[in-house]
């Protein structure tokens, strides 16, 4: 037989595009359309329905950026359509290539009850199947004219990302507003042909199965009368039944499809629009569940359920019903799909606490999986947090985006810093927006790196990012692919069922130790510095508010602010979403975030002030408030007491080059006439910190124009060009006295200005640097460099509940790819017996490099650089413009214990108040390796005290915790404050609890007070 494959395939494409798909709606009549434009922000449903509408027509322009237009559509089903299936086709001017990124609408009945949503891949509303004929119909469309930010030519700067700058020109034109007959047989034929067309494209050209399908498709096309498609669609389908019924081979890859709509809680749209996106998507998904008995849908992010509950209770009622039926699955157990690199220890824990508690209280669902498909890498402390939250599985696919090194597994056990392992799956389909296309499924089977020992993978199925979810077309594909020769098999399945099966079939899955580093989107560790500072400050204020409120409640009877703290935690957790905290959202999002963080700070400062006032009482005794987990200024952790001065006084000596030498008996700091630190001499150890001939606290500027993803990425070539900021406008001695001396340095560069205060304090082995930058550069990267005279092949970076080590060398491509990485409060480099820490109060991105000097001793210089500011122009063209403040400190002679202590100190500065006298801590530990991260009252209102602590140095720690109240009982719990068998053995003796911790172990203790103590 002659080879006519290309001819048949080309014929199929044209007949589908030009004859069969257009026959889907063979008859139609126009609807009557009227519109009302809501002024300002979105209005309630009642107001939108009652407003005075003005007639509009197909072809009319509508929709200013970020506006809302209420359309009313009315019509009557023709009598001649009786007995047929009828739908309204409502096209607002959609571009089918971009679901989730443009205009959308939620459809209501005249009584205000929601029907379903409209988006580029879901433009229909069912009237009846069949209709009686003659029915009058009316719907109201709450249409959001969200502008397209990430357009066909992506990453171009745009002012559309903020309502204040987006203008008022309409963005869309009404394209179609009709009632139409829906031909079910033609629709089914389209699904048959699309599935077979995509299957053929993935089958070997020389294999018999491809030719069997090709011949069947040819016969089906012969059966279609191109002038009578609707009359002959059934005959065409008959020619395809045999090839669609051929079962899959015994070795076929097995795919668990999970209905899904990844909805970014904010990104290229503001938070308020996500509230509506979630309602639109869930209205469609609950409707699809009613129509398709095999379909299963999963949605993560408790915050998004809370939004529906608060703003669209009718939709929420449908969600709750579907959850109770077991087909709408709350997944992931987190408040939002947060970034996992930058949230602090407690914040990461609270993501699970608040998320899992919401699902338990609202639905009775206990999540055993973490669901984070789109997060930009995964911190090494996460496995034990997941385990301590009562979960054991993790799903993500984002690591498939890594630019350099393909990850070696799709199913494996991930081991965190404390040795905890969790079963982890990366869907080999390499997308969280799977459409179940033939190409995607074939890629999943070919790509699956664990074939031969495992055969199951998961496919999150549905349009996402901006929502939309699974479509009826995807469900139809899954039905045909359930058992089809030449394809992986597809079954709808809950995530938990998939994980249980995958883990059972692969009990000896390989192990990956340490962070899951994403070799992409490294710039998110720095972009939008004010958002990052707001997050860090909020985390610390929440710690203080809980600590002092609990202390005041237990010791003074002060009311504990349960509701306020719960609400404020949820606000901060929301803003840790993986496009807010990373700085990759539009200007509107970050403008609102700044205002929110300011409001959070004001409220928390009020809670702290009220609790401290209750604790301190009336009096004029000067007190230091120590919120840090270590003693300082002679004040115990968690205590209020008069301060005590320690150590030799500070002295200042002018240098010949115009700089100054600062000495406090522990350190001698040399600052030259350029305002650079040329010496940081550890007097006790008798060694220099700064590499010979180098200068520390050197500000450096690089060009920063990545190939893609401006706010997300820094590409390695940025390092090729650097400008050292060595010219100073002024280097002067500021305040100088026996307790501290400060050198002030001012510099101008480009259109920007920086002012720094370098301070050496009495009794302290650190140099504090307070930096204020008025930043007006574009596409530039600002770093602060510290070249250290330390020979180190690895360095420590703080992460949640501990630290991890990264190499300073680039022996392999894996190491070279980590040219920008995350740390929380400290970076530490060390030779045996002596090290240096660099601590900070609001910085996450950094890099560490090493060189061997060409000098007499051929010593090694290890350079640590903090990433301070960027200036990308997409999606926010004004990213980071304006004033910023950073505080960091150089700590010579530091071990890990010093790095941990100083990291907390700089983030939890002392408060100074007056009162009646000292207040002892509510709880105290006797081992500095044991760090208390939270002291609070139990969330259930019992009045019991909850303490969370962890081993912070990376070794074993025997610890005694002592309470400042009469202790009646102690139990180890999980993060949700429920008794937990995996906690350490506790030995309670009076008001003390003894325990032994293994490296980096997290322990949550629930302490019962004598007498109940609510």
Secondary structure as GFF3:
##gff-version 3
##sequence-region A 1 1014
A	DSSP	alpha_helix	5	15	.	.	.	ID=ss1
A	DSSP	pi_helix	16	20	.	.	.	ID=ss2
A	DSSP	three_ten_helix	21	25	.	.	.	ID=ss3
A	DSSP	beta_strand	28	30	.	.	.	ID=ss4
A	DSSP	beta_strand	32	38	.	.	.	ID=ss5
A	DSSP	alpha_helix	45	50	.	.	.	ID=ss6
A	DSSP	beta_strand	54	56	.	.	.	ID=ss7
A	DSSP	beta_strand	61	62	.	.	.	ID=ss8
A	DSSP	beta_strand	67	76	.	.	.	ID=ss9
A	DSSP	three_ten_helix	79	81	.	.	.	ID=ss10
A	DSSP	beta_strand	86	91	.	.	.	ID=ss11
A	DSSP	beta_strand	104	108	.	.	.	ID=ss12
A	DSSP	beta_strand	114	118	.	.	.	ID=ss13
A	DSSP	beta_strand	124	128	.	.	.	ID=ss14
A	DSSP	beta_strand	136	145	.	.	.	ID=ss15
A	DSSP	beta_strand	172	173	.	.	.	ID=ss16
A	DSSP	beta_strand	176	181	.	.	.	ID=ss17
A	DSSP	alpha_helix	184	202	.	.	.	ID=ss18
A	DSSP	alpha_helix	208	223	.	.	.	ID=ss19
A	DSSP	alpha_helix	229	238	.	.	.	ID=ss20
A	DSSP	alpha_helix	241	245	.	.	.	ID=ss21
A	DSSP	beta_strand	254	259	.	.	.	ID=ss22
A	DSSP	alpha_helix	271	291	.	.	.	ID=ss23
A	DSSP	beta_strand	297	299	.	.	.	ID=ss24
A	DSSP	alpha_helix	302	311	.	.	.	ID=ss25
A	DSSP	alpha_helix	313	324	.	.	.	ID=ss26
A	DSSP	beta_strand	328	330	.	.	.	ID=ss27
A	DSSP	alpha_helix	345	363	.	.	.	ID=ss28
A	DSSP	beta_strand	369	371	.	.	.	ID=ss29
A	DSSP	alpha_helix	382	388	.	.	.	ID=ss30
A	DSSP	beta_strand	393	395	.	.	.	ID=ss31
A	DSSP	three_ten_helix	398	401	.	.	.	ID=ss32
A	DSSP	beta_strand	411	415	.	.	.	ID=ss33
A	DSSP	beta_strand	421	425	.	.	.	ID=ss34
A	DSSP	alpha_helix	438	447	.	.	.	ID=ss35
A	DSSP	beta_strand	456	461	.	.	.	ID=ss36
A	DSSP	alpha_helix	472	481	.	.	.	ID=ss37
A	DSSP	beta_strand	489	492	.	.	.	ID=ss38
A	DSSP	alpha_helix	495	505	.	.	.	ID=ss39
A	DSSP	beta_strand	511	513	.	.	.	ID=ss40
A	DSSP	three_ten_helix	522	525	.	.	.	ID=ss41
A	DSSP	alpha_helix	529	556	.	.	.	ID=ss42
A	DSSP	alpha_helix	562	574	.	.	.	ID=ss43
A	DSSP	alpha_helix	587	616	.	.	.	ID=ss44
A	DSSP	beta_strand	621	626	.	.	.	ID=ss45
A	DSSP	beta_strand	639	641	.	.	.	ID=ss46
A	DSSP	beta_strand	651	654	.	.	.	ID=ss47
A	DSSP	beta_strand	660	663	.	.	.	ID=ss48
A	DSSP	beta_strand	667	671	.	.	.	ID=ss49
A	DSSP	beta_strand	677	682	.	.	.	ID=ss50
A	DSSP	beta_strand	687	688	.	.	.	ID=ss51
A	DSSP	beta_strand	698	703	.	.	.	ID=ss52
A	DSSP	three_ten_helix	716	720	.	.	.	ID=ss53
A	DSSP	beta_strand	723	724	.	.	.	ID=ss54
A	DSSP	beta_strand	730	736	.	.	.	ID=ss55
A	DSSP	beta_strand	740	749	.	.	.	ID=ss56
A	DSSP	beta_strand	752	761	.	.	.	ID=ss57
A	DSSP	beta_strand	767	775	.	.	.	ID=ss58
A	DSSP	beta_strand	780	788	.	.	.	ID=ss59
A	DSSP	beta_strand	794	799	.	.	.	ID=ss60
A	DSSP	beta_strand	802	807	.	.	.	ID=ss61
A	DSSP	alpha_helix	813	816	.	.	.	ID=ss62
A	DSSP	beta_strand	821	822	.	.	.	ID=ss63
A	DSSP	beta_strand	826	831	.	.	.	ID=ss64
A	DSSP	beta_strand	834	840	.	.	.	ID=ss65
A	DSSP	beta_strand	845	852	.	.	.	ID=ss66
A	DSSP	beta_strand	860	870	.	.	.	ID=ss67
A	DSSP	beta_strand	882	892	.	.	.	ID=ss68
A	DSSP	alpha_helix	896	907	.	.	.	ID=ss69
A	DSSP	beta_strand	911	915	.	.	.	ID=ss70
A	DSSP	beta_strand	923	925	.	.	.	ID=ss71
A	DSSP	beta_strand	930	937	.	.	.	ID=ss72
A	DSSP	beta_strand	945	951	.	.	.	ID=ss73
A	DSSP	beta_strand	957	963	.	.	.	ID=ss74
A	DSSP	beta_strand	967	973	.	.	.	ID=ss75
A	DSSP	beta_strand	987	989	.	.	.	ID=ss76
A	DSSP	beta_strand	992	997	.	.	.	ID=ss77
A	DSSP	beta_strand	1002	1009	.	.	.	ID=ss78
###
